Amino acid sequence: MKWLITGGCGFVGRSFAARLLGEQGHAVRVFDNLSTGKRSDLATVGAFSEINVGDDSSIWQEGLSLQEGDILDECAANRAVVGADVVVHLAANTGVPQSVEDPMADCRTNIIGIVNMLEACRKANVPRFVFASSGAPLGVQIPPLHEELAPHPASPYGASKLAGEGYCSAYFHCFGIDTVTLRFGNVYGEGSGRKDSVVAKFIKLAMAGEVLEIYGNGAQTRDFVHITDLVQAIRCAAETANIGGETFQIASAKETTVSHLTDVLLIAMRKEGMEEPKVVHGSHRQGDVARNFSDTTKAKNQLGWTSKISLEDGLRDTIRYFLNRSNR
Ligand SMILES: NC(=O)c1ccc[n+]([C@@H]2O[C@H](COP(=O)([O-])OP(=O)(O)OC[C@H]3O[C@@H](n4cnc5c(N)ncnc54)[C@H](O)[C@@H]3O)[C@@H](O)[C@H]2O)c1
């Protein structure tokens, strides 16, 4: 199979690429502007060749390659997708705070960027397009989140991801591209060294001997999905028949308070020989939703996917990843 992964130097993209390259018969091309993910990050997946301007990008070779470029660049996008069997679209502005700070930049990357990639796929007859969305398009809801809820985005990031979902639906209905939208929960795990989400942040702080600050009383809930489970969901979305135009919640389907997460994390840190950090409660963060978890029944029924990795095992492996990384 020929896979084009936009944003493939990032956390999710590298894990997905590594999974594919662990098998025979895959040509994996990463299309990334290196704004967050770097060449050195991609090198952790394995040796890669580079596709430069002037190269014949319709030739795909088994193994890993990088085309440096921006999803907003029409010519670069056209060159990146030509001949691909599947495009996995991960490149994005990934942060709610950044989207609040600069909604226009978020709009450009997350809306114009996806339309540009879908257009490139249309012109090149790429049959399938998997889009990384999130719970943010649904906004403030009474959980569990599921696919039938009417979206009410509460941030520019949620709005731009919702627009992306809309374009995926439109390109399925108008042009027959099998677009599949996956709404990821809070992803954590190995490879998250550059992330600032709660798990990665707390482990990095603990390793630096700093205090962990829980916003508010810690009763707020989230749905933490391990990267290995997530990668399997992307694989299912890329290969399952008759799911064009569909959207799936991809999460653990478990409601976990931030306090509980912290407790499990502290136990795992102790077991891995780390010094236990001090935990304090700070003020409630404006805009933080009180409760959040997903119902993943649709993914189970149509993709044959459920999350399998327990929080305990997932956090242990994540801590080991961070410890190994710092020893290198
Ligand atoms: N990690 C999570 O918890 C989570 C949760 C919900 C949704 N998502 C979505 O999953 C996707 C992947 O997330 P991630 O955690 O791997 O993010 P990441 O920031 O680790 O990786 C994103 C990659 O995209 C690249 N990129 C950014 N803008 C680009 C552009 N204009 N052109 C080309 N490349 C560009 C960056 O250089 C980076 O390598 C994103 O779309 C994100 O919104 C992630």
The ligand as a Gaussian input file, in Angstrom:
#p B3LYP/6-31G(d) Opt

LIG

0 1
 N       -2.692000      14.235000      20.195000
 C       -3.952000      14.349000      20.590000
 O       -4.276000      14.168000      21.772000
 C       -5.041000      14.680000      19.587000
 C       -6.369000      14.720000      20.028000
 C       -7.374000      15.028000      19.116000
 C       -7.038000      15.277000      17.790000
 N       -5.742000      15.253000      17.384000
 C       -5.425000      15.550000      15.989000
 O       -4.541000      14.554000      15.481000
 C       -3.635000      15.123000      14.557000
 C       -2.203000      14.761000      14.916000
 O       -1.920000      15.241000      16.218000
 P       -0.465000      15.115000      16.853000
 O       -0.656000      15.016000      18.323000
 O        0.321000      14.072000      16.140000
 O        0.121000      16.565000      16.507000
 P        1.649000      17.022000      16.366000
 O        1.673000      18.480000      16.633000
 O        2.542000      16.132000      17.149000
 O        1.938000      16.781000      14.817000
 C        1.421000      17.613000      13.817000
 C        2.412000      17.631000      12.668000
 O        1.862000      18.441000      11.616000
 C        2.884000      19.260000      11.079000
 N        2.235000      20.441000      10.499000
 C        1.610000      21.444000      11.161000
 N        1.139000      22.358000      10.292000
 C        1.469000      21.904000       9.054000
 C        1.271000      22.416000       7.741000
 N        0.641000      23.579000       7.540000
 N        1.740000      21.716000       6.681000
 C        2.394000      20.538000       6.887000
 N        2.618000      20.005000       8.111000
 C        2.171000      20.691000       9.179000
 C        3.801000      19.574000      12.255000
 O        5.113000      19.913000      11.855000
 C        3.766000      18.250000      13.026000
 O        4.828000      17.385000      12.633000
 C       -3.933000      16.623000      14.534000
 O       -4.758000      16.902000      13.430000
 C       -4.681000      16.855000      15.829000
 O       -5.557000      17.963000      15.743000
 C       -4.727000      14.951000      18.257000

